[in-house]
């Protein structure tokens, strides 16, 4: 909704600016009645072209700000590791809060043994706000120990889990990136609907 309003306002401002510029040049360009229609047509065509360009530019700007134009994969390579975000389940933490548990698979392509917990940074967001990590004592709901297992080079560990306390019923965006890295190009993401 905000994007639509912003686009309309930007288009209106551009139209006003173009109209103001055109009215200042129109009196000097009117020479005869035969020239007037073609000047008006040129002005209309110019306005239409500039309006469409302004709309395209504002849409491109909005997409670059929100990241909507870039599709982040849910499986692939993150640093020296292959990761596949699988599915999710829901449960409760030790305080009775609703939690989401996201399952992912981890393949170590490096030359040393490492745990998924120390190799990767996982996080989850609702409405653009990061969720708190969940703590539960029920291993049937969430087993934090899986991601703490050491994985030798070339081996794959399936069923790694990350758990988060839900803040609302909004969809959850789960993201995986390389631990201690600012390279956002090697990140994965998957959206889950809250059941």
Secondary structure as UniProt FT lines:
FT   HELIX           2..29
FT   HELIX           33..66
FT   TURN            67..69
FT   STRAND          75..78
FT   TURN            79..80
FT   STRAND          81..92
FT   TURN            94..95
FT   STRAND          98..108
FT   STRAND          114..115
FT   HELIX           116..119
FT   STRAND          120..126
FT   TURN            127..128
FT   STRAND          129..130
FT   TURN            139..141
FT   TURN            144..145
FT   HELIX           146..148
FT   STRAND          150..151
FT   TURN            153..154
FT   STRAND          156..165
FT   STRAND          172..178
FT   TURN            179..180
FT   HELIX           184..186
FT   STRAND          188..192
//
